[in-house]
């Protein structure tokens, strides 16, 4: 409408004003008044048609342009109610709205997977924490009903159950810390951490008849020394407790490449199926039977390793060894500088 008014103004200013009025015309012909009477109604009619056409066309065009946005808005409102399985699934050619919808669907898929994992983890953690509490309650009820029960044996059992509950709680806190990535990166040498972890767990290995060997050169990395030491300790501990009953071996190797350092922990043991190996890094999964003992583990060892590796931007590979046992490989990026 503005463009049309400006065009008519140009016609009036630069054309009609040069046409003389009837009183000033010497030659018979159409005067300015005649042109105005003929031109103004037609111009007004065309301006009305232009207004209607602009409104209708603008409404249709705006509807076509904004319909994808309305669909995305509707999906956002559905997701806000907690239904993360809903997707936009925007059809049509790829444009800015299609890219936005695909990015939103990818975000919803990631959130849905994360929430499902957290719910599964919370359910497993609740179950695992309830078990030692239930055992403690049972022991106390039995002791109350049987005053002649050996107090020393009861105290030893309660101490074992309480230790397991404390270990589980600390593991859950460590797993949460690793998932949040709340740590300061420092220069660390994985080969030194491997030696420290093997020395710490050597008495356990000797008690179970397992031999440990540590080889490799300097393996510089960047991260949290405490978390990386916990990662190596969990790997070696897992390799010991899930090894053969006697005469088994654990091999810890560190290598440094042009772009990454690699820590490899291998152990002998029973044959593991690919389906079982794929679940070992999930919380509360064990490679062998669920034995309740001092060193049976709480099912969070490899889950903690996975979280620590992810928090350090590394790569974790778990595979069954030919002939039985497990091979775990952790690759971390080289530090930019030792400072």
DARANOR-V399168 format. One record per pair of residues at least 24 apart in sequence whose C-alpha atoms are under 7 Angstrom apart, sorted by the first residue. I is the first residue (numbers start at 1). GAP is how many residues later the second one is. D is the distance in whole Angstrom. If there is no record, write none. Layout:
BEGIN
((I GAP D) (I GAP D))
END
This chain:
BEGIN
((1 46 7) (1 49 7) (1 50 6) (68 29 6) (69 28 7) (72 29 6) (84 24 6) (84 28 6) (85 27 7) (121 162 7) (124 160 7) (129 36 7) (132 29 6) (132 33 6) (136 25 7) (168 130 6) (171 129 7) (175 129 5) (175 132 7) (178 129 6) (178 130 5) (178 133 6) (179 128 6) (179 132 6) (181 130 5) (183 41 6) (184 39 7) (184 40 6) (185 37 6) (185 38 4) (185 39 5) (186 36 5) (186 37 5) (186 38 6) (187 34 6) (187 35 5) (187 36 7) (187 151 6) (188 32 6) (188 33 5) (188 34 6) (188 35 7) (188 37 6) (189 29 6) (189 30 5) (189 31 5) (189 32 6) (190 29 5) (190 30 6) (190 31 7) (191 25 7) (191 26 7) (191 27 6) (191 28 6) (191 63 6) (193 36 6) (193 39 7) (194 38 6) (197 35 6) (197 36 5) (198 38 7) (201 36 7) (205 35 6) (208 37 7) (208 38 6) (209 37 5) (209 38 6) (209 39 7) (210 30 7) (210 36 6) (210 37 6) (210 38 5) (210 39 5) (211 37 6) (211 38 5) (211 39 6) (212 37 6) (212 38 5) (212 39 6) (213 37 6) (213 38 5) (213 39 6) (214 37 6) (214 38 5) (214 39 6) (215 37 6) (215 38 5) (215 39 7) (216 37 5) (216 38 5) (216 39 6) (217 37 6) (217 38 6) (219 35 6) (219 36 6) (219 37 5) (219 42 6) (220 41 7) (220 114 6) (220 115 7) (221 40 7) (221 111 7) (221 112 6) (221 113 5) (221 114 5) (222 112 7) (222 113 5) (223 89 6) (227 81 7) (231 74 5) (231 77 7) (234 67 5) (234 68 7) (234 71 7) (235 30 7) (236 29 7) (238 63 7) (239 27 7) (239 28 5) (241 54 7) (241 55 6) (242 27 7) (242 45 7) (242 46 7) (243 24 6) (243 25 6) (243 26 4) (244 24 6) (244 25 5) (244 26 7) (259 74 6) (259 75 6) (260 71 6) (260 72 5) (260 73 4) (260 74 5) (261 70 6) (261 71 5) (261 72 6) (261 73 6) (262 67 7) (262 68 6) (262 69 4) (262 70 6) (263 66 6) (263 67 5) (263 68 6) (264 64 6) (264 65 4) (264 66 6) (265 62 6) (265 63 5) (265 64 7) (266 60 6) (266 61 4) (266 62 6) (267 58 5) (267 59 6) (267 60 7) (268 56 6) (268 57 4) (268 58 7) (269 55 5) (269 56 4) (270 54 5) (270 55 5) (271 52 7) (271 53 4) (271 54 6) (272 48 6) (272 52 7) (272 53 7) (277 41 7) (277 42 6) (277 43 7) (281 25 6))
END
